[in-house]
């Protein structure tokens, strides 16, 4: 079971042709084994909503809405793992030093640990500091 980190999903959404190795690895993995987290869904949707607000005064909101719709359709390809009470408990058990690495990364790591999933990320430095989490970089 693999869990795509938000940075990977963002790459795939923004630059789908720029990382052929990543795309190849994902295509080689059965879709039933690929998940995203509720945290990633929230981060991607928040980014789309922020873009809409940013473009609103310039009367260019349609660009933001297009991104939001495209993101929604892309994210629906994958099963979503919830940030449930077990993941939340793991998150709160991380030391403050670990949590300072980034709240969302720690939440995603907690979800991965709960489901014994491997996180696919480019953010190796943060995930390397979270005890027990297994991660791989399919980009570099």
C-alpha positions as CSV (number, residue, x, y, z in Angstrom):
1,X,0.0,0.0,0.0
2,X,1.3,3.4,-0.9
3,X,0.2,6.8,0.2
4,X,1.0,9.7,-2.1
5,X,2.2,12.8,-0.2
6,X,0.7,16.2,-1.2
7,X,3.9,17.3,-2.9
8,X,3.6,14.3,-5.3
9,X,-0.1,14.9,-6.0
10,X,0.7,18.6,-6.7
11,X,3.5,17.6,-9.2
12,X,1.1,15.2,-11.0
13,X,-1.5,17.9,-11.2
14,X,0.7,20.8,-12.3
15,X,3.4,19.1,-14.4
16,X,2.2,15.7,-15.4
17,X,4.7,15.3,-18.2
18,X,7.7,16.7,-16.3
19,X,8.3,13.6,-14.2
20,X,8.1,10.5,-16.4
21,X,9.7,8.2,-13.8
22,X,7.1,9.1,-11.3
23,X,4.3,8.6,-13.8
24,X,5.8,5.3,-14.8
25,X,6.1,4.0,-11.2
26,X,2.5,5.0,-10.5
27,X,1.2,3.3,-13.6
28,X,3.1,0.2,-12.7
29,X,1.4,0.1,-9.3
30,X,-2.1,-1.4,-9.1
31,X,-4.6,1.4,-8.5
32,X,-6.0,-0.6,-5.6
33,X,-2.6,-0.1,-3.8
34,X,-2.5,3.7,-4.3
35,X,-4.1,6.0,-1.8
36,X,-4.1,9.7,-0.9
37,X,-4.9,11.1,2.5
38,X,-7.8,13.3,3.7
39,X,-5.0,15.8,4.6
40,X,-3.8,15.9,1.0
41,X,-7.4,16.4,-0.3
42,X,-7.8,19.3,2.1
43,X,-4.4,20.9,1.1
44,X,-5.2,20.6,-2.6
45,X,-8.7,22.0,-2.3
46,X,-7.5,24.8,0.0
47,X,-4.9,25.7,-2.7
48,X,-7.6,25.9,-5.4
49,X,-9.9,28.0,-3.2
50,X,-7.0,30.4,-2.4
51,X,-6.3,30.8,-6.1
52,X,-9.9,31.7,-6.7
53,X,-9.8,34.4,-4.0
54,X,-6.5,35.7,-5.3
55,X,-7.8,36.0,-8.9
56,X,-11.2,37.4,-7.9
57,X,-10.2,41.1,-7.9
58,X,-8.7,40.6,-11.4
59,X,-11.9,39.0,-12.8
60,X,-9.9,35.8,-13.6
61,X,-11.7,33.5,-11.2
62,X,-12.4,31.1,-14.0
63,X,-8.8,30.0,-13.9
64,X,-9.0,29.1,-10.3
65,X,-12.3,27.3,-10.7
66,X,-10.9,25.3,-13.6
67,X,-8.0,24.2,-11.4
68,X,-10.4,23.3,-8.6
69,X,-12.5,21.2,-10.9
70,X,-9.5,19.5,-12.5
71,X,-8.1,18.8,-9.0
72,X,-11.4,17.3,-7.8
73,X,-11.5,15.0,-10.8
74,X,-7.9,13.9,-10.4
75,X,-8.2,13.2,-6.7
76,X,-11.3,11.1,-7.3
77,X,-9.0,8.5,-9.0
78,X,-7.7,7.4,-5.7
79,X,-9.1,6.0,-2.5
80,X,-8.8,8.4,0.4
81,X,-7.5,7.4,3.8
82,X,-9.1,9.3,6.7
83,X,-7.4,11.2,9.4
84,X,-9.2,9.2,12.0
85,X,-8.9,9.0,15.8
86,X,-6.1,6.4,15.6
87,X,-4.0,8.7,13.3
88,X,-4.8,11.7,15.4
89,X,-3.6,9.9,18.6
90,X,-0.3,8.9,16.8
91,X,0.1,12.5,15.7
92,X,-0.3,13.8,19.3
93,X,2.2,11.2,20.4
94,X,4.9,12.7,18.2
95,X,7.3,14.9,20.1
96,X,6.9,18.6,19.7
97,X,10.2,18.6,17.8
98,X,8.8,16.2,15.3
99,X,5.5,18.1,14.9
100,X,7.5,21.3,14.1
101,X,8.6,19.6,10.9
102,X,5.2,20.3,9.5
103,X,1.7,19.6,10.8
104,X,0.4,18.1,7.5
105,X,3.5,15.9,7.0
106,X,3.1,14.6,10.5
107,X,-0.6,13.9,10.0
108,X,0.1,12.1,6.7
109,X,2.8,10.1,8.4
110,X,0.4,9.2,11.2
111,X,-2.1,8.0,8.6
112,X,0.6,6.0,6.9
113,X,1.7,4.4,10.1
114,X,-1.9,3.5,11.0
115,X,-2.4,1.7,7.7
116,X,1.2,0.4,7.3
117,X,1.6,2.3,4.1
118,X,4.7,3.6,2.4
119,X,4.6,7.4,1.8
120,X,5.7,8.5,-1.7
121,X,7.3,11.9,-1.3
122,X,10.0,14.2,-2.3
123,X,10.1,15.6,1.2
124,X,12.5,13.0,2.6
125,X,14.1,15.3,5.1
126,X,10.8,15.7,7.1
127,X,9.7,12.1,6.9
128,X,13.1,10.8,7.8
129,X,12.7,12.5,11.3
130,X,9.3,10.8,12.0
131,X,9.9,7.5,13.8
132,X,8.7,4.4,12.1
133,X,7.4,5.9,8.9
134,X,8.4,4.2,5.6
135,X,8.9,6.5,2.7
136,X,10.3,6.5,-0.9
137,X,11.1,9.2,-3.4
138,X,10.0,8.2,-6.9
139,X,11.0,11.5,-8.4
140,X,14.7,11.9,-7.9
